[in-house]
Structure formats: C-alpha cells, structure tokens
Amino acid sequence: MSKLFKRDWMWAYRKMRSLLCSRLTSAYRATLYAIRGDTGAFYNSRTWQKIRIRR
C-alpha cells in the first residue's frame, strides 16, 4: 500500500465516523474513496443525511 492510499483511507474513515456512520460502512466507503476518489451517494441511517465525499 502506498502512503497516499493509507492517508486518503484514514482521512475518509475518520470523516465517515464523525458523520455517525458505522465502522463497517466507514471502512467500506473509505476504501472506495481511496481507490476511486468517490464514496458514492448513500444515506446515514442515524441522521438520514445523504452523504457523498469526492476529491
């Protein structure tokens, strides 16, 4: 794994956790963000917010 991938993944994971996403969802979406640069749109089940993080 490159340093850039790890840094992007960690940043996205922490961002998702701060938005009250579960650990599993955060890990999955952080992986998508690190690979593609986009998490895709999804709803948070706790707050019913539509979330999408892009580069």
MDTraj code that builds the backbone (N, CA, C; nanometers):
import mdtraj as md
import numpy as np

residues = "MET SER LYS LEU PHE LYS ARG ASP TRP MET TRP ALA TYR ARG LYS MET ARG SER LEU LEU CYS SER ARG LEU THR SER ALA TYR ARG ALA THR LEU TYR ALA ILE ARG GLY ASP THR GLY ALA PHE TYR ASN SER ARG THR TRP GLN LYS ILE ARG ILE ARG ARG".split()
xyz = np.array([
    [0.0825, -0.1182, 0.0000],
    [0.0000, 0.0000, 0.0000],
    [0.0869, 0.1247, 0.0000],
    [0.0467, 0.2201, -0.0781],
    [0.1233, 0.3443, -0.0818],
    [0.0825, 0.4343, 0.0349],
    [0.1683, 0.5291, 0.0642],
    [0.1390, 0.6224, 0.1729],
    [0.0171, 0.7069, 0.1411],
    [0.0020, 0.7430, 0.0132],
    [-0.1124, 0.8241, -0.0274],
    [-0.2434, 0.7486, -0.0046],
    [-0.2449, 0.6189, -0.0395],
    [-0.3645, 0.5372, -0.0186],
    [-0.4001, 0.5314, 0.1293],
    [-0.2993, 0.5058, 0.2132],
    [-0.3231, 0.4966, 0.3579],
    [-0.3759, 0.6281, 0.4144],
    [-0.3155, 0.7397, 0.3699],
    [-0.3576, 0.8708, 0.4204],
    [-0.4997, 0.9031, 0.3760],
    [-0.5310, 0.8774, 0.2485],
    [-0.6662, 0.9017, 0.1986],
    [-0.7681, 0.8138, 0.2703],
    [-0.7308, 0.6873, 0.2902],
    [-0.8224, 0.5939, 0.3559],
    [-0.8512, 0.6392, 0.4994],
    [-0.7457, 0.6753, 0.5715],
    [-0.7622, 0.7161, 0.7113],
    [-0.8441, 0.8443, 0.7215],
    [-0.8184, 0.9391, 0.6330],
    [-0.8940, 1.0641, 0.6348],
    [-1.0421, 1.0367, 0.6096],
    [-1.0731, 0.9563, 0.5078],
    [-1.2122, 0.9253, 0.4747],
    [-1.2790, 0.8463, 0.5872],
    [-1.2069, 0.7514, 0.6466],
    [-1.2625, 0.6728, 0.7563],
    [-1.3000, 0.7630, 0.8742],
    [-1.2091, 0.8503, 0.9118],
    [-1.2383, 0.9414, 1.0238],
    [-1.3537, 1.0353, 0.9911],
    [-1.3600, 1.0809, 0.8676],
    [-1.4689, 1.1695, 0.8249],
    [-1.6029, 1.0972, 0.8358],
    [-1.6085, 0.9744, 0.7895],
    [-1.7326, 0.8958, 0.7972],
    [-1.7732, 0.8705, 0.9420],
    [-1.6758, 0.8379, 1.0262],
    [-1.7070, 0.8145, 1.1677],
    [-1.7581, 0.9421, 1.2334],
    [-1.7055, 1.0579, 1.1942],
    [-1.7526, 1.1843, 1.2512],
    [-1.8951, 1.2163, 1.2057],
    [-1.9382, 1.1555, 1.0945],
    [-2.0745, 1.1735, 1.0449],
    [-2.1686, 1.0650, 1.0980],
    [-2.1231, 0.9927, 1.1999],
    [-2.2009, 0.8899, 1.2711],
    [-2.2324, 0.7670, 1.1867],
    [-2.1422, 0.7298, 1.0976],
    [-2.1575, 0.6055, 1.0218],
    [-2.0986, 0.4906, 1.1032],
    [-2.1462, 0.3708, 1.0778],
    [-2.0945, 0.2544, 1.1493],
    [-1.9508, 0.2260, 1.1057],
    [-1.8817, 0.1421, 1.1808],
    [-1.7432, 0.1084, 1.1476],
    [-1.7345, 0.0365, 1.0139],
    [-1.8271, -0.0553, 0.9899],
    [-1.8266, -0.1309, 0.8651],
    [-1.8512, -0.0394, 0.7454],
    [-1.9518, 0.0448, 0.7539],
    [-1.9813, 0.1386, 0.6462],
    [-1.8653, 0.2337, 0.6247],
    [-1.8073, 0.2823, 0.7325],
    [-1.6941, 0.3747, 0.7225],
    [-1.5756, 0.3096, 0.6531],
    [-1.5459, 0.1860, 0.6890],
    [-1.4331, 0.1161, 0.6274],
    [-1.4577, 0.0910, 0.4785],
    [-1.5778, 0.0488, 0.4452],
    [-1.6123, 0.0220, 0.3055],
    [-1.6060, 0.1492, 0.2220],
    [-1.6678, 0.2556, 0.2706],
    [-1.6701, 0.3817, 0.1963],
    [-1.5321, 0.4462, 0.1894],
    [-1.4514, 0.4306, 0.2939],
    [-1.3146, 0.4833, 0.2921],
    [-1.2309, 0.4111, 0.1875],
    [-1.2527, 0.2812, 0.1729],
    [-1.1820, 0.2054, 0.0709],
    [-1.2212, 0.2529, -0.0684],
    [-1.3502, 0.2742, -0.0896],
    [-1.3950, 0.3275, -0.2185],
    [-1.3338, 0.4635, -0.2458],
    [-1.3289, 0.5476, -0.1448],
    [-1.2714, 0.6809, -0.1611],
    [-1.1229, 0.6731, -0.1958],
    [-1.0494, 0.5864, -0.1293],
    [-0.9061, 0.5748, -0.1540],
    [-0.8769, 0.5196, -0.2933],
    [-0.9612, 0.4302, -0.3418],
    [-0.9399, 0.3704, -0.4733],
    [-0.9915, 0.4595, -0.5860],
    [-1.1180, 0.5031, -0.5743],
    [-1.1820, 0.5765, -0.6835],
    [-1.1832, 0.7271, -0.6678],
    [-1.1707, 0.7756, -0.5435],
    [-1.1813, 0.9194, -0.5205],
    [-1.3240, 0.9640, -0.4979],
    [-1.4144, 0.8685, -0.4794],
    [-1.5564, 0.8990, -0.4607],
    [-1.6190, 0.7879, -0.3778],
    [-1.6985, 0.8262, -0.2784],
    [-1.7624, 0.7243, -0.1951],
    [-1.8948, 0.6775, -0.2530],
    [-1.9509, 0.7525, -0.3449],
    [-2.0841, 0.7233, -0.3932],
    [-2.1848, 0.7774, -0.2931],
    [-2.3032, 0.8055, -0.3383],
    [-2.4059, 0.8618, -0.2506],
    [-2.4726, 0.7513, -0.1685],
    [-2.4939, 0.7786, -0.0415],
    [-2.5642, 0.6853, 0.0454],
    [-2.6253, 0.7628, 0.1605],
    [-2.7194, 0.7007, 0.2290],
    [-2.7860, 0.7635, 0.3425],
    [-2.7326, 0.7084, 0.4731],
    [-2.7165, 0.7961, 0.5683],
    [-2.6779, 0.7574, 0.7030],
    [-2.8055, 0.7182, 0.7771],
    [-2.8080, 0.6006, 0.8355],
    [-2.9304, 0.5513, 0.8991],
    [-2.9629, 0.6233, 1.0302],
    [-2.8644, 0.6848, 1.0937],
    [-2.8908, 0.7548, 1.2205],
    [-2.9467, 0.8942, 1.1996],
    [-2.8940, 0.9656, 1.1018],
    [-2.9358, 1.1045, 1.0823],
    [-3.0162, 1.1251, 0.9551],
    [-3.0261, 1.0245, 0.8692],
    [-3.0960, 1.0305, 0.7413],
    [-3.0413, 1.1393, 0.6501],
    [-2.9101, 1.1658, 0.6632],
    [-2.8442, 1.2585, 0.5726],
    [-2.7964, 1.1829, 0.4501],
    [-2.8038, 1.2474, 0.3345],
    [-2.7433, 1.1907, 0.2153],
    [-2.5975, 1.2352, 0.2143],
    [-2.5059, 1.1398, 0.2048],
    [-2.3636, 1.1676, 0.2158],
    [-2.2924, 1.1247, 0.0888],
    [-2.2011, 1.2085, 0.0452],
    [-2.1131, 1.1745, -0.0680],
    [-1.9857, 1.2561, -0.0531],
    [-1.8719, 1.1898, -0.0552],
    [-1.7439, 1.2585, -0.0448],
    [-1.6671, 1.2341, -0.1746],
    [-1.6239, 1.3431, -0.2367],
    [-1.5470, 1.3358, -0.3603],
    [-1.4200, 1.4159, -0.3492],
    [-1.3218, 1.3804, -0.4287],
    [-1.1979, 1.4582, -0.4346],
    [-1.2198, 1.5794, -0.5186],
])
top = md.Topology()
chain = top.add_chain()
for i, resn in enumerate(residues, 1):
    res = top.add_residue(resn, chain, resSeq=i)
    for name in ("N", "CA", "C"):
        top.add_atom(name, md.element.get_by_symbol(name[0]), res)
traj = md.Trajectory(xyz[None], top)
